[in-house]
Amino acid sequence: MRLIISTPLDVIVDADDVRSLRAEDESGGFGVLPGHVPLLTVLRACVVRWRRESEGWAFCALRGGVLTVENGATIRIACRQGILGADLSTLEGGVHEHLAQESEKARAARVEHARMHVRAIRQIMLHISDGGDLASDVRLDEVFQ
């Protein structure tokens, strides 16, 4: 079988020698083997694992996604994010690292948002304290210059 796991920006897995696949949706865990009937399901946050002819098991942690099985030979998973791992312990470390990076990015964005807010308030206060008033014909673009 062929397995394709893609995000909006990248194809993270494209393997054509998959013997079996395990995943989880709201009904629980399930497996897919060659010749599986057509299937469409929404995956919850889970670790998808598959066995390849040549390399053994492979793993991908997902924050959810949509899985389809086409003609019993092609499995497609569309997800927002996926993290690959050769084994579960490596994958766990990769997930923790990814979550730490995401947390740091969110913190940096909050700090930058707060800085921009403070600058905007300062500009308004400077304009008001200079004897200017915010008449209805003054555009906010002019205040922030």
Backbone torsions as a table, in degrees:
resi	resn	phi	psi	omega
1	MET	NA	160.4	177.2
2	ARG	-108.7	135.9	178.6
3	LEU	-119.9	128.2	176.3
4	ILE	-126.8	120.1	174.3
5	ILE	-115.4	122.6	-176.2
6	SER	-132.9	151.2	173.0
7	THR	-111.4	174.7	178.0
8	PRO	-60.5	-21.9	-175.9
9	LEU	-110.0	-12.2	-171.1
10	ASP	-159.8	156.4	168.2
11	VAL	-98.2	113.4	-175.1
12	ILE	-93.5	-19.5	174.4
13	VAL	-141.1	132.8	171.0
14	ASP	-143.7	91.1	-176.1
15	ALA	-119.3	135.1	-177.7
16	ASP	-110.8	11.6	-179.5
17	ASP	-124.0	40.9	-177.6
18	VAL	-85.0	127.5	179.2
19	ARG	-92.4	-32.6	-179.9
20	SER	-159.8	161.0	-179.2
21	LEU	-143.6	143.1	173.9
22	ARG	-124.6	139.4	178.7
23	ALA	-152.9	179.7	179.8
24	GLU	-135.4	135.4	169.8
25	ASP	-122.3	-167.0	-176.7
26	GLU	-63.7	-24.1	-179.5
27	SER	-84.2	-10.3	179.9
28	GLY	124.3	-165.4	-179.5
29	GLY	-78.9	150.2	178.3
30	PHE	-150.7	163.6	179.4
31	GLY	-125.2	157.3	177.7
32	VAL	-129.4	128.4	176.5
33	LEU	-120.2	164.0	177.5
34	PRO	-54.8	139.3	-179.4
35	GLY	86.8	6.5	-179.8
36	HIS	-58.7	145.6	177.2
37	VAL	-65.4	157.0	176.8
38	PRO	-55.3	141.0	-174.4
39	LEU	-146.4	141.4	172.0
40	LEU	-136.1	123.0	179.9
41	THR	-148.3	156.3	177.3
42	VAL	-98.1	121.6	179.3
43	LEU	-84.4	143.4	171.5
44	ARG	-91.7	178.9	176.8
45	ALA	-60.3	121.2	-175.4
46	CYS	-161.6	174.5	172.2
47	VAL	-105.5	117.1	175.6
48	VAL	-88.0	134.2	178.6
49	ARG	-130.5	144.3	-179.9
50	TRP	-142.8	152.9	179.0
51	ARG	-107.9	128.5	178.5
52	ARG	-101.8	156.0	178.8
53	GLU	-59.3	-40.8	-170.3
54	SER	-100.3	-29.6	-168.0
55	GLU	-115.6	1.3	-176.6
56	GLY	79.9	-148.2	-175.1
57	TRP	-80.9	146.3	173.2
58	ALA	-133.3	156.8	-172.8
59	PHE	-136.0	148.4	174.8
60	CYS	-146.0	121.1	176.5
61	ALA	-85.0	129.4	-178.2
62	LEU	-121.0	149.8	171.5
63	ARG	-93.1	28.3	-176.2
64	GLY	105.6	171.2	-179.7
65	GLY	167.3	-170.0	178.4
66	VAL	-122.4	127.6	-179.9
67	LEU	-112.2	135.0	173.3
68	THR	-128.5	145.7	171.6
69	VAL	-117.6	125.1	-177.3
70	GLU	-118.2	126.7	175.5
71	ASN	55.3	22.7	179.5
72	GLY	65.5	10.6	-174.8
73	ALA	-131.5	-14.4	-178.4
74	THR	-129.9	126.9	176.1
75	ILE	-113.4	125.3	177.4
76	ARG	-119.7	135.0	175.3
77	ILE	-126.1	121.2	174.9
78	ALA	-106.6	125.9	-176.7
79	CYS	-144.0	164.7	176.2
80	ARG	-76.2	-43.1	-179.1
81	GLN	-144.0	145.3	174.7
82	GLY	-144.8	138.6	179.5
83	ILE	-121.6	121.4	-177.9
84	LEU	-86.3	151.2	175.5
85	GLY	-152.6	144.7	179.3
86	ALA	-76.5	-29.8	175.5
87	ASP	-145.7	170.3	-173.9
88	LEU	-66.4	-35.7	-179.9
89	SER	-69.1	-40.1	176.1
90	THR	-64.0	-41.9	179.7
91	LEU	-63.5	-41.5	179.0
92	GLU	-60.3	-43.6	177.1
93	GLY	-62.8	-40.8	178.6
94	GLY	-64.5	-38.3	179.1
95	VAL	-67.1	-44.6	178.8
96	HIS	-61.3	-42.9	178.6
97	GLU	-63.2	-43.5	179.6
98	HIS	-62.5	-43.9	179.4
99	LEU	-64.1	-37.7	177.3
100	ALA	-64.3	-41.8	178.2
101	GLN	-64.1	-43.3	178.5
102	GLU	-62.4	-40.2	178.5
103	SER	-64.2	-41.6	179.2
104	GLU	-65.7	-40.2	177.5
105	LYS	-62.8	-42.3	179.5
106	ALA	-65.1	-41.1	178.1
107	ARG	-62.5	-44.5	179.1
108	ALA	-62.5	-38.9	178.8
109	ALA	-65.9	-40.6	177.5
110	ARG	-63.5	-41.1	179.2
111	VAL	-63.6	-45.5	179.9
112	GLU	-64.0	-39.3	177.4
113	HIS	-61.4	-43.3	179.2
114	ALA	-64.2	-40.7	177.7
115	ARG	-61.0	-44.9	179.8
116	MET	-63.6	-39.0	179.4
117	HIS	-63.5	-45.3	179.6
118	VAL	-62.7	-43.0	178.1
119	ARG	-60.6	-41.4	179.6
120	ALA	-63.7	-44.6	179.1
121	ILE	-63.0	-42.0	178.3
122	ARG	-60.7	-42.8	179.4
123	GLN	-62.7	-41.4	178.3
124	ILE	-64.5	-45.0	-179.8
125	MET	-64.1	-40.2	177.1
126	LEU	-61.8	-42.9	-179.8
127	HIS	-63.2	-43.0	-179.7
128	ILE	-68.6	-41.7	-176.6
129	SER	-71.9	-19.3	177.4
130	ASP	-80.8	12.2	178.7
131	GLY	88.3	-6.8	177.7
132	GLY	-79.3	148.4	175.0
133	ASP	-121.3	156.3	-177.8
134	LEU	-86.1	77.5	178.2
135	ALA	-66.7	161.2	-176.3
136	SER	-66.2	-20.7	-178.9
137	ASP	-88.4	-3.2	178.0
138	VAL	-86.9	126.1	178.8
139	ARG	-84.1	147.9	179.6
140	LEU	-63.0	-29.2	177.8
141	ASP	-58.9	-37.6	-179.5
142	GLU	-70.1	-33.8	-178.9
143	VAL	-65.8	-37.5	-174.4
144	PHE	-86.5	2.7	179.0
145	GLN	-86.5	NA	NA
